[in-house]
Every structure is written in structure tokens, then in C-alpha cells.
Amino acid sequence: MRLSVIGTGYLGATHAARSWVCRPRIVDGRGVLDPDRWTAAGWQFRALGRSAPAAEG
């Protein structure tokens, strides 16, 4: 198992960090990240205290 932890508030990290990981998944533990911005950048986004997005189909 591999785990990368990116602890930053830098908004440019959404696209930059995408190239650093094999499986782009992010968990927002503080509820401060913009889910739309991260999913638009190709990340699977989850946040503590928020419901999971509805499945497309």
C-alpha cells in the first residue's frame, strides 16, 4: 500500500499533485477544500462529515 499525504492550502496543488500519485484520491479532514475543484482536476474526493457524491449513471 502506498500513501501520499499532501498538507497544503495551496490551490494550485490540485493539478500539480495529480501527476505525483498513481491513484488520485483525497480525503478532506477539515472540510476546507472545494470538492468541485478537486474532482475537476481528476481526483476522487471524499470529506469527513459530508455525504459521498451520487453515482453517475
C-alpha positions as CSV (number, residue, x, y, z in Angstrom):
1,M,0.0,0.0,0.0
2,R,1.2,3.5,-0.8
3,L,0.1,6.6,0.8
4,S,0.9,10.2,-0.1
5,V,-0.1,13.0,2.3
6,I,-0.3,16.5,0.9
7,G,-0.8,19.0,3.6
8,T,-1.3,22.3,1.9
9,G,-3.8,25.0,1.4
10,Y,-2.2,26.0,-1.9
11,L,-5.0,25.9,-4.5
12,G,-2.6,25.1,-7.4
13,A,-1.8,21.7,-5.7
14,T,-4.9,20.2,-7.3
15,H,-3.3,19.8,-10.7
16,A,0.3,19.6,-9.7
17,A,-0.1,16.8,-7.1
18,R,-2.2,14.8,-9.6
19,S,1.0,13.9,-11.5
20,W,2.7,12.6,-8.3
21,V,0.2,9.8,-7.5
22,C,-0.9,6.6,-9.1
23,R,-4.5,6.7,-7.7
24,P,-5.7,10.3,-7.3
25,R,-7.8,10.1,-4.1
26,I,-8.1,12.8,-1.5
27,V,-9.8,13.0,1.9
28,D,-10.6,16.4,3.3
29,G,-10.3,16.0,7.0
30,R,-11.0,19.7,7.9
31,G,-13.8,20.4,5.4
32,V,-12.0,23.3,3.8
33,L,-11.3,22.0,0.3
34,D,-13.5,22.7,-2.7
35,P,-14.8,19.3,-3.9
36,D,-15.7,20.6,-7.4
37,R,-12.2,21.9,-7.9
38,W,-10.6,18.7,-6.9
39,T,-12.9,16.4,-8.9
40,A,-12.5,18.6,-11.9
41,A,-8.7,18.1,-11.6
42,G,-9.3,14.3,-11.8
43,W,-9.3,13.4,-8.1
44,Q,-11.7,11.1,-6.3
45,F,-12.8,13.4,-3.4
46,R,-14.2,12.5,0.0
47,A,-14.7,14.7,3.0
48,L,-15.3,13.9,6.6
49,G,-18.9,14.9,7.6
50,R,-20.1,15.1,4.0
51,S,-22.1,12.6,2.1
52,A,-20.5,10.8,-0.8
53,P,-21.4,12.2,-4.2
54,A,-24.3,10.4,-6.0
55,A,-23.2,7.8,-8.5
56,E,-23.4,8.8,-12.1
57,G,-25.4,6.7,-14.4
